[in-house]
Amino acid sequence: MQEWLNRLGPLLGLLLVIGVFSLLMDTPARFLSPNNLRIVLSQTVIVAIGAIGMTMIIISGGIDLAVGSTIALTGVITALGINDGLAPSVALLSGILVGGLVGLVNGLVITRLRVVPFIATLGMLGVARGVAKWMANEQTVNMRGTWLNELLVMFPNPPWLLVAPGVWITIVLAILAAVVLRNTVFGRRVFALGSNEAAARACGIATDRLKIWIYALAGLLFGLAGVMQMSRLRQGDPTVAAGSELDIIAAVVIGGGSLNGGEGSILGSMIGALIMAFLRNGCQQVGWPNYIQEIIIGAIIVIAVAIDRWRSAHA
Amino acid sequence: MRKLLLIFLILTLATSCVKNNGPSSKKKFTIAVIPKGTTHEFWKSIHAGSNKAAQELTAQGTAIEVIWKGPLREDDREQQIQVVEGFAAQGVSGIVLAPLDNRALVRPVDDAQRAGVPTVIIDSGLESNDIVSFVATDNRKGGTLAADRMGQLLNGKGKVLVLRYAEGSASTTEREEGFLSQIKQKFPGIELVSTDQYAGATRDTAKRASENLLNRFSDVVQGIFTPNESSTAGMLLALQDIGKAGKISFVGFDASQTFIDALNADQLHGIVVQNPFNMGYLGVRTMVDSLMGKPVEKKIDTGVMLVTKDNMSSPEVQALLHPPLDQYLK
């Protein structure tokens, strides 16, 4: 029962946001239309894929601040790959692998050099961004049109897909990640690592190797998010997604993740990402200025965590 | 005695002139050109134009070195301030600056002036009296041209949406105001349904804002105006995604290959094009003129014109759309 309430918390928040905006809107039918849903889902994909990786990292008690830079870097790499005549699937793969490589380096710095994750990834935030600008020659990288550009279109081809292919990819990945986290040895170890690292090590878990795996795996997801970003813009932009790491962390936290580790769920993080996308979308359509959106999103992050604390104190 | 004194005076003057002239004709002026960002095609043209000025002047015997450096993101004021401060400290001969903000950059520019480094402002205004000259597009006129085109496209009646660029950017605000006031004055039959939303600094933010706005207004509006390259690009992507490109009269600002293709495909019905190449060129020329002690105008217009599918192939427009970038950028 208690567990179900915990699950429902973020979902109720999402419904509340949608409900409030429907009331505020003079054309609620349009706000609730399938087309608007398509827009919001497409806009959520990048943050959502990032949040899948971030959820694993945060459950394990870590943090990754380099996501935004990784997204920019992998988007640029993929665009450059296409320009160099690689097949789109190979370019896609190279983008994802570079993301994984960035994560692997993060994991190695954290475990081998004993640098705390906050600092290690803060460093990577600068390094990856710089490399992205360097590779892109300080310009945006325009590339020829390929099927990669169709990943996040509003009206997918074939139409029976209903939503963009990228949205389906995100849903499949989210389900996979949720199953892995809940039902596999790897997943249980991630929770154990985040709940109590010393105890996990005492139980015979190779915590260092586990951490490297977690960061590398999350990196692959961030790489995919970078490809999605490139697909949305139809160019590799080395300056894109600055600050999106905070959106991604916020999605995880709104969804019940704890920065102390040991807590968090993929479903919650996905809902957290949707809440933020709906807030942006709604504020814009009601005609509120940007600063109101920023204030509201900021307040909601704090309120969500406060409710979470209150609930666990009374559990 | 008086004659002797006069001769002496003339002699010293002459030798001092020689002394001054000697090194100064060989002296190298270093001009720092600081754009708002480096990722838009617009800035590449400015860069090419300033290089052209440098090459011409160098060929005429005044050695000019242009240093090109900007913040990579168009909305990073802090980074641009640091770039200006860096050049002032480094002691370049002069700065040609496209300020990201009409106030935030006042202090560093005034400080540079005090440190003996004068500044020519290009592209976007700066609320300072300590500048050599303001070399820019008449942005208000650009907005007015866009409004005239919109009125013509809609036959003077319909609903129009304006997606603004970003808070605090003087040049785009003037375009927006020029557009709005011309619509209000000249086309009372046109209703402005949304004029208070901002596209933000990048294509990504512009696309997101456009999608959200179009969901609400795409069945209502007959016309859309966007005031710069990134907002026009974002809106165009959003229109293409929902299959409305070409169905709504769309007037944008600035030029890029994507926009030219869209004009040909009737997805974009007019772009107001500035002359960034000329802006970069005149920016550096004005700076050098001033450094050499020539009088310069306080305000220099670099020209703006409306480009449509009809006039696109005229040589005048072709020169504007395809500035000789390759020739001057290596």
Interface residues (C-beta under 8 A of the other chain):
Chain A: T27 R30 F31 S33 N35 N36 I39 S42 Q43 K133 E138 Q139 T140 V153 M154 F155 Q229 R232 L233 R234 Q235 D237 P238 T239 V240 A241 A242 R280 N281 Q284 Q285 G287 P289 N290
Chain B: G37 T38 T39 K44 L72 R73 E167 S194 D196 Q197 Y198 G200 T202 R203 D204 K207 R208 A209 E211 N212 L213 N215 R216 L237 D241 I242 G243
